[in-house]
Amino acid sequence: MEKKWSRKEIKELFEKDLHDLGLIVNSGRTATFVVNRHINYTNVCVSRCPLCAFYRNAEDNEAYLMSIDDILMKVKEASFAGATELHIVGSHNPDVTIEYFEEMFMHIKSKFPDMVLKALTATEIHFISKLEKCSIKEVLSRLKDAGLQVIPGGGAEILDDEIRKIICPNKAYSDEWLNIMRTAHELGIKSNATMLFGHIEEIRHRALHLYKLWKLQNETAGFLGFVPLVFHPGNTELREKGFVTEKTNPVDILKTIAVSRIVLNNFKGIRAYWVMLGEDVAQIALNYGANDMDGTLMGESISHSAGAKTPVELARERIVDIIQKAGMIPAERDTFYNILKE
């Protein structure tokens, strides 16, 4: 019978020794990855979250909004490189209408029909809904009709509104994020989920976050993978104001990944997101609950804006090497965790 979790029980897992968690957790023998491309279509954002180093004001010299043609060029490059997935996210830009995304998605799917289109975080969808003055269901239905297949897990941060008031006060509330995911799942759109940790939150907030995700997954079975994201404070307002000065330590990272694997046993994948972890910690994480390395991540820029020192992408061969040296069998997957080849 499947374990039913309480917030108290999840919090108690965090209090265990890392070695003990390592004995409990089962990563399996296979670790997966996907060949994918990140496209950040704009960096102009009116939400201006204190946790973010990526956003720019519209008048800034570095501000941009990509044309559909520029995006299609990047998709073409990704296709030539063997990518099977596109990860398209940006920010809350009031000059970007839903028609922009509909046109983008339809062009992508018409030219590259086999490419899985994973795009727009729940908070971006929430912003579009407010901008267009229409329901979440209508936004998601229109985007699905245009070609959207999967929603990435970003924007979850910590699903506690007291924390969100400080780190992302102008984004969707916790219940709104969860409701967007619930609505997407009801429409047949799968999604991922994230948790941004290592800033001002406490262990009880992480426990609450995992509990909410576990509970919604039991309800909808619509989540695919979970991505624990380590907060990088570089170039953020949270660092400037002294809330957090450096990223958390490797033991805390590995404990969080292990607890995530134990609690979210109803998720297909727990990711060692190498961009934020670094290659060495990501490799160790494969023996502490993670069973997925995410992907090649061609073109990722959001994490690197906050000071991530990792490469902008990893070659397929390098990911295979990392997995093998962790003592596991590497397997290339698609977005839905179907194995393409070992």
Secondary structure, 3 states (H helix, E strand, C coil): CCCCCCHHHHHHHHCCCHHHHHHHCCCCCEEEEECEEEEECECECCCCCCCCCCCECCCCCCCCECCHHHHHHHHHHHHHCCCCEEEEECCCCCCCCHHHHHHHHHHHHHHCCCCEEEECCHHHHHHHHHHHCCCHHHHHHHHHHHCCCEECCCCCCCCCHHHHHHHCCCCCCHHHHHHHHHHHHHCCCEEEEEEEECCCCCHHHHHHHHHHHHHHHHHHCCEEEEEEEECCCCCCHHHHCCCCCCCCCHHHHHHHHHHHHHHCCCCCEEECCHHHHCHHHHHHHCCCCCCEEEECCECCCHHHHCCCCCCCCCCHHHHHHHHHHCCCEEEEECCCCCEEEC
